Amino acid sequence: MNLTWKLMQELKPTLLMVLVQVSYAFSSVLYKLAINDGMSLRVLSAYRLIFGAAFSFSLALIFERKKRPKLTWRVVLMSFFSGLFGGSLFLNLFFFALALVSTTYAYAVFNLVPATTFILSVLCGYENLNARTAAGKTKVLGTMLGIGGSMLLSFFKGMKINIWNFHIKLLHKNDNSDQLGTRTPHANPKTEWLGVLSGIGSCLSFSIWLIIQAKVSKEYPSHHSATALMALMGAIQATAFALCVEKDWSQWNLGSSIRLLTALFSGTVTSGFVIIATTWCVRKRGPLYASVFNPLSLVLVAIAASMLLQEHLYVGSVIGAVLIVCGLYMVLWGKNKEMKTATHLVSLDNTKEFGVITDVVVVSTTENSDRENNSHDNCKSNIVTN
Protein backbone atom coordinates (compact mmCIF):
# COMPACT_ATOMS: atom_id res chain seq x y z
CA MET A 1 0.00 0.00 0.00
CA ASN A 2 2.80 2.42 0.91
CA LEU A 3 4.67 1.52 -2.27
CA THR A 4 1.57 2.18 -4.40
CA TRP A 5 0.96 5.53 -2.66
CA LYS A 6 4.60 6.54 -3.16
CA LEU A 7 4.40 5.61 -6.85
CA MET A 8 1.22 7.65 -7.26
CA GLN A 9 2.88 10.67 -5.66
CA GLU A 10 5.85 10.32 -8.00
CA LEU A 11 3.58 10.10 -11.06
CA LYS A 12 1.24 12.89 -9.91
CA PRO A 13 3.10 15.79 -11.64
CA THR A 14 3.34 13.79 -14.88
CA LEU A 15 -0.34 12.87 -14.85
CA LEU A 16 -1.38 16.45 -14.08
CA MET A 17 0.67 17.89 -16.94
CA VAL A 18 -0.75 15.29 -19.34
CA LEU A 19 -4.26 16.30 -18.21
CA VAL A 20 -3.33 19.94 -18.83
CA GLN A 21 -2.36 19.17 -22.43
CA VAL A 22 -5.51 17.07 -22.92
CA SER A 23 -7.53 20.05 -21.63
CA TYR A 24 -5.87 22.29 -24.22
CA ALA A 25 -6.66 19.83 -27.01
CA PHE A 26 -10.29 19.41 -25.90
CA SER A 27 -10.78 23.16 -25.60
CA SER A 28 -9.41 23.66 -29.13
CA VAL A 29 -12.12 21.36 -30.51
CA LEU A 30 -14.78 23.24 -28.51
CA TYR A 31 -13.48 26.59 -29.78
CA LYS A 32 -13.71 25.43 -33.37
CA LEU A 33 -17.24 24.06 -32.88
CA ALA A 34 -18.45 27.24 -31.13
CA ILE A 35 -16.99 29.48 -33.85
CA ASN A 36 -18.50 27.26 -36.53
CA ASP A 37 -21.85 27.54 -34.74
CA GLY A 38 -21.70 31.27 -35.46
CA MET A 39 -20.42 32.51 -32.09
CA SER A 40 -18.51 35.77 -32.28
CA LEU A 41 -14.80 35.61 -31.52
CA ARG A 42 -15.03 38.78 -29.43
CA VAL A 43 -17.94 37.46 -27.38
CA LEU A 44 -16.17 34.12 -26.86
CA SER A 45 -13.08 35.94 -25.53
CA ALA A 46 -15.23 38.06 -23.18
CA TYR A 47 -17.15 35.07 -21.79
CA ARG A 48 -13.98 33.04 -21.20
CA LEU A 49 -12.39 35.87 -19.19
CA ILE A 50 -15.64 36.58 -17.28
CA PHE A 51 -15.96 32.94 -16.16
CA GLY A 52 -12.22 32.79 -15.51
CA ALA A 53 -12.38 35.89 -13.29
CA ALA A 54 -15.32 34.49 -11.30
CA PHE A 55 -13.49 31.18 -10.76
CA SER A 56 -10.19 32.88 -9.80
CA PHE A 57 -11.87 35.25 -7.33
CA SER A 58 -13.56 32.28 -5.66
CA LEU A 59 -10.19 30.59 -5.16
CA ALA A 60 -8.63 33.84 -3.89
CA LEU A 61 -11.39 34.25 -1.29
CA ILE A 62 -10.93 30.67 -0.10
CA PHE A 63 -7.12 30.42 0.04
CA GLU A 64 -5.83 34.00 0.36
CA ARG A 65 -8.45 35.86 2.35
CA LYS A 66 -6.18 36.64 5.32
CA LYS A 67 -2.74 36.74 3.70
CA ARG A 68 -3.34 39.00 0.72
CA PRO A 69 -0.71 41.81 0.41
CA LYS A 70 -1.66 45.46 0.09
CA LEU A 71 -2.99 46.44 -3.32
CA THR A 72 -1.22 49.49 -4.80
CA TRP A 73 -1.95 51.58 -7.89
CA ARG A 74 1.26 50.29 -9.45
CA VAL A 75 0.02 46.70 -9.12
CA VAL A 76 -3.37 47.70 -10.57
CA LEU A 77 -1.65 49.33 -13.57
CA MET A 78 0.55 46.27 -14.18
CA SER A 79 -2.53 44.04 -13.85
CA PHE A 80 -4.24 46.15 -16.51
CA PHE A 81 -1.43 45.50 -19.00
CA SER A 82 -1.21 41.90 -17.84
CA GLY A 83 -4.91 41.45 -18.58
CA LEU A 84 -4.42 43.13 -21.97
CA PHE A 85 -1.45 41.13 -23.28
CA GLY A 86 -2.23 37.85 -21.49
CA GLY A 87 -6.01 38.06 -21.73
CA SER A 88 -8.12 40.19 -24.06
CA LEU A 89 -5.60 40.94 -26.85
CA PHE A 90 -4.03 37.49 -26.76
CA LEU A 91 -7.36 35.62 -26.87
CA ASN A 92 -8.82 37.75 -29.67
CA LEU A 93 -5.72 37.24 -31.82
CA PHE A 94 -5.51 33.52 -31.00
CA PHE A 95 -9.19 32.85 -31.74
CA PHE A 96 -8.90 34.87 -34.96
CA ALA A 97 -6.01 32.65 -36.10
CA LEU A 98 -7.95 29.57 -35.01
CA ALA A 99 -10.92 30.59 -37.14
CA LEU A 100 -9.13 31.67 -40.31
CA VAL A 101 -6.23 29.22 -40.59
CA SER A 102 -6.28 25.91 -38.73
CA THR A 103 -6.20 24.54 -35.21
CA THR A 104 -2.87 22.78 -35.80
CA TYR A 105 -1.25 25.99 -37.05
CA ALA A 106 -2.47 28.03 -34.07
CA TYR A 107 -1.04 25.57 -31.54
CA ALA A 108 2.18 25.00 -33.51
CA VAL A 109 2.92 28.75 -33.58
CA PHE A 110 2.18 28.93 -29.85
CA ASN A 111 5.29 26.79 -29.24
CA LEU A 112 7.30 29.81 -30.43
CA VAL A 113 6.57 31.55 -27.11
CA PRO A 114 9.87 30.49 -25.40
CA ALA A 115 11.93 31.72 -28.36
CA THR A 116 9.99 35.00 -28.63
CA THR A 117 10.23 35.51 -24.87
CA PHE A 118 14.00 34.94 -25.04
CA ILE A 119 14.38 37.67 -27.70
CA LEU A 120 12.27 40.13 -25.71
CA SER A 121 14.12 39.27 -22.49
CA VAL A 122 17.47 40.03 -24.15
CA LEU A 123 16.14 43.34 -25.51
CA CYS A 124 14.70 44.32 -22.09
CA GLY A 125 17.85 43.29 -20.20
CA TYR A 126 16.27 40.37 -18.29
CA GLU A 127 18.34 37.77 -20.11
CA ASN A 128 22.01 37.64 -21.12
CA LEU A 129 22.85 36.51 -24.63
CA ASN A 130 26.06 34.67 -23.58
CA ALA A 131 26.88 33.89 -27.23
CA ARG A 132 30.36 32.57 -26.29
CA THR A 133 29.05 29.76 -24.07
CA ALA A 134 27.53 26.49 -25.27
CA ALA A 135 24.23 27.29 -23.52
CA GLY A 136 24.04 30.73 -25.14
CA LYS A 137 24.81 29.37 -28.60
CA THR A 138 22.15 26.67 -28.14
CA LYS A 139 19.52 29.25 -27.18
CA VAL A 140 20.33 31.42 -30.20
CA LEU A 141 20.32 28.42 -32.55
CA GLY A 142 17.05 27.15 -31.05
CA THR A 143 15.45 30.56 -31.50
CA MET A 144 16.52 30.70 -35.16
CA LEU A 145 15.31 27.12 -35.70
CA GLY A 146 11.91 27.94 -34.18
CA ILE A 147 11.51 31.05 -36.32
CA GLY A 148 12.50 29.07 -39.43
CA GLY A 149 9.95 26.40 -38.53
CA SER A 150 7.20 28.99 -38.16
CA MET A 151 8.09 30.48 -41.56
CA LEU A 152 7.96 27.02 -43.14
CA LEU A 153 4.66 26.30 -41.39
CA SER A 154 3.19 29.58 -42.67
CA PHE A 155 4.41 29.65 -46.27
CA PHE A 156 4.81 26.02 -47.38
CA LYS A 157 2.24 23.24 -47.50
CA GLY A 158 3.53 20.48 -49.79
CA MET A 159 1.78 17.17 -50.18
CA LYS A 160 -1.35 16.32 -48.25
CA ILE A 161 -1.01 13.60 -45.59
CA ASN A 162 -3.94 11.24 -45.05
CA ILE A 163 -3.80 9.64 -41.61
CA TRP A 164 -7.31 8.27 -41.15
CA ASN A 165 -9.56 6.25 -43.44
CA PHE A 166 -12.61 7.66 -41.64
CA HIS A 167 -13.65 11.08 -40.33
CA ILE A 168 -16.17 12.14 -37.70
CA LYS A 169 -17.93 15.19 -39.13
CA LEU A 170 -18.59 17.53 -36.23
CA LEU A 171 -18.41 20.71 -38.30
CA HIS A 172 -21.27 21.86 -40.48
CA LYS A 173 -21.04 24.55 -43.10
CA ASN A 174 -22.22 27.93 -41.88
CA ASP A 175 -22.70 30.37 -44.75
CA ASN A 176 -24.00 33.22 -42.60
CA SER A 177 -20.75 33.70 -40.72
CA ASP A 178 -19.00 37.04 -40.70
CA GLN A 179 -15.33 36.60 -41.55
CA LEU A 180 -14.16 39.02 -38.90
CA GLY A 181 -16.59 38.15 -36.15
CA THR A 182 -17.38 34.48 -36.55
CA ARG A 183 -16.09 31.34 -38.16
CA THR A 184 -15.64 30.96 -41.90
CA PRO A 185 -15.30 27.19 -42.50
CA HIS A 186 -12.95 27.54 -45.49
CA ALA A 187 -10.98 30.76 -45.42
CA ASN A 188 -9.81 32.23 -48.72
CA PRO A 189 -6.14 33.17 -49.30
CA LYS A 190 -6.69 36.81 -48.35
CA THR A 191 -8.18 36.06 -44.94
CA GLU A 192 -5.67 33.23 -44.48
CA TRP A 193 -2.88 35.82 -44.36
CA LEU A 194 -4.75 37.63 -41.60
CA GLY A 195 -4.91 34.34 -39.69
CA VAL A 196 -1.16 33.80 -40.07
CA LEU A 197 -0.38 37.31 -38.79
CA SER A 198 -2.87 36.89 -35.93
CA GLY A 199 -1.16 33.67 -34.83
CA ILE A 200 2.25 35.38 -34.75
CA GLY A 201 0.69 38.37 -32.98
CA SER A 202 -0.87 36.17 -30.28
CA CYS A 203 2.54 34.57 -29.67
CA LEU A 204 4.17 38.00 -29.33
CA SER A 205 1.38 39.22 -27.02
CA PHE A 206 1.76 36.22 -24.71
CA SER A 207 5.53 36.73 -24.56
CA ILE A 208 5.05 40.35 -23.52
CA TRP A 209 2.64 39.11 -20.82
CA LEU A 210 5.35 36.80 -19.45
CA ILE A 211 7.73 39.75 -19.14
CA ILE A 212 5.09 41.79 -17.29
CA GLN A 213 4.15 38.81 -15.12
CA ALA A 214 7.73 38.55 -13.86
CA LYS A 215 7.34 42.00 -12.30
CA VAL A 216 3.81 41.37 -11.00
CA SER A 217 4.87 38.18 -9.17
CA LYS A 218 7.58 40.11 -7.31
CA GLU A 219 5.41 43.04 -6.23
CA TYR A 220 2.22 41.04 -5.59
CA PRO A 221 3.20 37.45 -4.67
CA SER A 222 -0.36 36.16 -3.95
CA HIS A 223 -0.92 33.90 -6.95
CA HIS A 224 -4.71 33.45 -6.86
CA SER A 225 -5.38 37.12 -6.18
CA ALA A 226 -3.00 38.25 -8.94
CA THR A 227 -4.61 35.81 -11.40
CA ALA A 228 -8.09 37.01 -10.43
CA LEU A 229 -7.09 40.65 -10.82
CA MET A 230 -5.57 39.96 -14.25
CA ALA A 231 -8.67 38.02 -15.37
CA LEU A 232 -10.92 40.84 -14.15
CA MET A 233 -8.97 43.46 -16.11
CA GLY A 234 -8.98 41.24 -19.20
CA ALA A 235 -12.72 40.59 -18.83
CA ILE A 236 -13.47 44.34 -18.63
CA GLN A 237 -11.33 45.05 -21.70
CA ALA A 238 -12.70 42.14 -23.77
CA THR A 239 -16.32 42.94 -22.83
CA ALA A 240 -15.89 46.64 -23.65
CA PHE A 241 -14.30 45.78 -27.00
CA ALA A 242 -17.04 43.27 -27.85
CA LEU A 243 -19.82 45.71 -26.90
CA CYS A 244 -18.30 48.44 -29.08
CA VAL A 245 -17.67 46.27 -32.14
CA GLU A 246 -20.31 43.54 -31.99
CA LYS A 247 -23.64 44.99 -33.12
CA ASP A 248 -25.64 41.76 -33.02
CA TRP A 249 -26.99 41.37 -29.47
CA SER A 250 -28.06 37.79 -30.15
CA GLN A 251 -24.36 36.84 -30.07
CA TRP A 252 -24.41 37.22 -26.28
CA ASN A 253 -27.05 34.52 -26.00
CA LEU A 254 -25.62 31.26 -24.63
CA GLY A 255 -28.74 29.27 -25.48
CA SER A 256 -26.77 26.88 -27.69
CA SER A 257 -25.31 23.98 -25.71
CA ILE A 258 -21.97 24.14 -27.52
CA ARG A 259 -21.63 27.86 -26.77
CA LEU A 260 -22.41 27.42 -23.08
CA LEU A 261 -20.10 24.39 -22.77
CA THR A 262 -17.24 26.23 -24.50
CA ALA A 263 -17.59 29.34 -22.31
CA LEU A 264 -17.80 27.33 -19.07
CA PHE A 265 -15.02 24.89 -19.96
CA SER A 266 -12.59 27.54 -21.18
CA GLY A 267 -13.28 29.78 -18.18
CA THR A 268 -13.17 27.25 -15.36
CA VAL A 269 -10.87 24.52 -16.75
CA THR A 270 -8.51 26.28 -19.17
CA SER A 271 -8.25 29.46 -17.08
CA GLY A 272 -8.72 27.70 -13.73
CA PHE A 273 -7.55 24.09 -13.41
CA VAL A 274 -4.76 24.51 -15.97
CA ILE A 275 -3.21 27.48 -14.15
CA ILE A 276 -3.43 25.78 -10.72
CA ALA A 277 -2.02 22.46 -11.97
CA THR A 278 0.81 24.13 -13.90
CA THR A 279 1.73 26.32 -10.92
CA TRP A 280 1.81 23.29 -8.60
CA CYS A 281 4.04 21.33 -11.03
CA VAL A 282 6.39 24.30 -11.41
CA ARG A 283 6.71 24.51 -7.62
CA LYS A 284 7.37 20.76 -7.32
CA ARG A 285 9.53 20.06 -10.37
CA GLY A 286 10.52 23.45 -11.77
CA PRO A 287 9.51 25.49 -14.83
CA LEU A 288 11.54 23.37 -17.28
CA TYR A 289 9.57 20.25 -16.31
CA ALA A 290 6.25 21.98 -17.03
CA SER A 291 7.50 23.42 -20.33
CA VAL A 292 8.58 20.11 -21.89
CA PHE A 293 4.96 18.93 -22.05
CA ASN A 294 3.86 21.78 -24.36
CA PRO A 295 4.47 19.94 -27.67
CA LEU A 296 2.13 17.17 -26.47
CA SER A 297 -0.82 19.51 -26.99
CA LEU A 298 0.31 20.08 -30.59
CA VAL A 299 0.30 16.33 -31.26
CA LEU A 300 -3.13 15.87 -29.63
CA VAL A 301 -4.58 18.87 -31.48
CA ALA A 302 -3.23 17.64 -34.83
CA ILE A 303 -4.84 14.22 -34.26
CA ALA A 304 -8.15 15.69 -33.06
CA ALA A 305 -8.29 18.28 -35.87
CA SER A 306 -7.65 15.73 -38.61
CA MET A 307 -10.12 13.22 -37.16
CA LEU A 308 -12.95 15.45 -35.90
CA LEU A 309 -12.67 18.82 -37.70
CA GLN A 310 -11.82 17.69 -41.24
CA GLU A 311 -8.52 19.62 -41.20
CA HIS A 312 -5.79 18.33 -43.49
CA LEU A 313 -2.17 17.76 -42.57
CA TYR A 314 0.55 18.73 -45.02
CA VAL A 315 4.23 17.85 -45.27
CA GLY A 316 5.23 21.48 -44.69
CA SER A 317 3.06 21.68 -41.57
CA VAL A 318 4.63 18.56 -40.08
CA ILE A 319 8.22 19.63 -40.85
CA GLY A 320 7.59 23.16 -39.57
CA ALA A 321 6.02 21.84 -36.35
CA VAL A 322 8.99 19.49 -35.80
CA LEU A 323 11.45 22.37 -36.26
CA ILE A 324 9.50 24.54 -33.80
CA VAL A 325 9.49 21.74 -31.19
CA CYS A 326 13.24 21.12 -31.70
CA GLY A 327 13.90 24.84 -31.30
CA LEU A 328 11.77 24.86 -28.15
CA TYR A 329 13.79 22.09 -26.53
CA MET A 330 17.08 23.71 -27.53
CA VAL A 331 16.08 27.00 -25.89
CA LEU A 332 14.90 25.16 -22.77
CA TRP A 333 18.10 23.09 -22.62
CA GLY A 334 20.26 26.20 -22.87
CA LYS A 335 18.24 27.96 -20.17
CA ASN A 336 18.42 24.90 -17.89
CA LYS A 337 22.20 24.68 -18.41
CA GLU A 338 22.64 28.33 -17.39
CA MET A 339 20.43 27.86 -14.31
CA LYS A 340 22.48 24.85 -13.20
CA THR A 341 25.72 26.80 -13.69
CA ALA A 342 24.37 29.75 -11.68
CA THR A 343 23.18 27.43 -8.90
CA HIS A 344 26.59 25.72 -8.77
CA LEU A 345 28.39 29.08 -8.48
CA VAL A 346 26.05 30.21 -5.69
CA SER A 347 26.62 26.97 -3.78
CA LEU A 348 30.40 27.41 -4.09
CA ASP A 349 30.15 30.96 -2.76
CA ASN A 350 28.03 29.77 0.15
CA THR A 351 30.53 27.01 0.93
CA LYS A 352 33.41 29.49 1.01
CA GLU A 353 31.40 31.86 3.18
CA PHE A 354 30.54 29.13 5.68
CA GLY A 355 34.19 28.08 5.77
CA VAL A 356 35.26 31.59 6.84
CA ILE A 357 32.61 31.65 9.53
CA THR A 358 33.77 28.27 10.85
CA ASP A 359 37.38 29.45 11.06
CA VAL A 360 36.37 32.53 13.03
CA VAL A 361 34.33 30.48 15.45
CA VAL A 362 37.16 28.01 16.03
CA VAL A 363 39.69 30.77 16.66
CA SER A 364 37.35 32.61 19.00
CA THR A 365 36.68 29.47 21.02
CA THR A 366 40.37 28.71 21.35
CA GLU A 367 41.22 32.23 22.40
CA ASN A 368 38.48 32.19 25.01
CA SER A 369 39.71 28.89 26.38
CA ASP A 370 43.27 30.21 26.60
CA ARG A 371 42.08 33.31 28.39
CA GLU A 372 40.07 31.23 30.85
CA ASN A 373 43.09 28.99 31.54
CA ASN A 374 45.39 31.97 32.00
CA SER A 375 42.93 33.56 34.39
CA HIS A 376 42.60 30.32 36.32
CA ASP A 377 46.41 29.97 36.54
CA ASN A 378 46.76 33.56 37.70
CA CYS A 379 44.20 32.98 40.44
CA LYS A 380 46.05 29.91 41.56
CA SER A 381 49.39 31.74 41.66
CA ASN A 382 47.84 34.57 43.65
CA ILE A 383 46.42 32.15 46.18
CA VAL A 384 49.76 30.36 46.58
CA THR A 385 51.61 33.67 46.96
CA ASN A 386 49.23 34.86 49.61
PyMOL commands that set and color helices and strands:
alter all, ss='L'
color gray80, all
select helices_A, chain A and resi 2-36+41-63+73-100+103-110+113-124+134-155+189-219+223-245+249-252+257-285+287-291+294-308+315-385
alter helices_A, ss='H'
color red, helices_A
select strands_A, chain A and resi 160-161+313-314
alter strands_A, ss='S'
color yellow, strands_A
deselect
rebuild
show_as cartoon
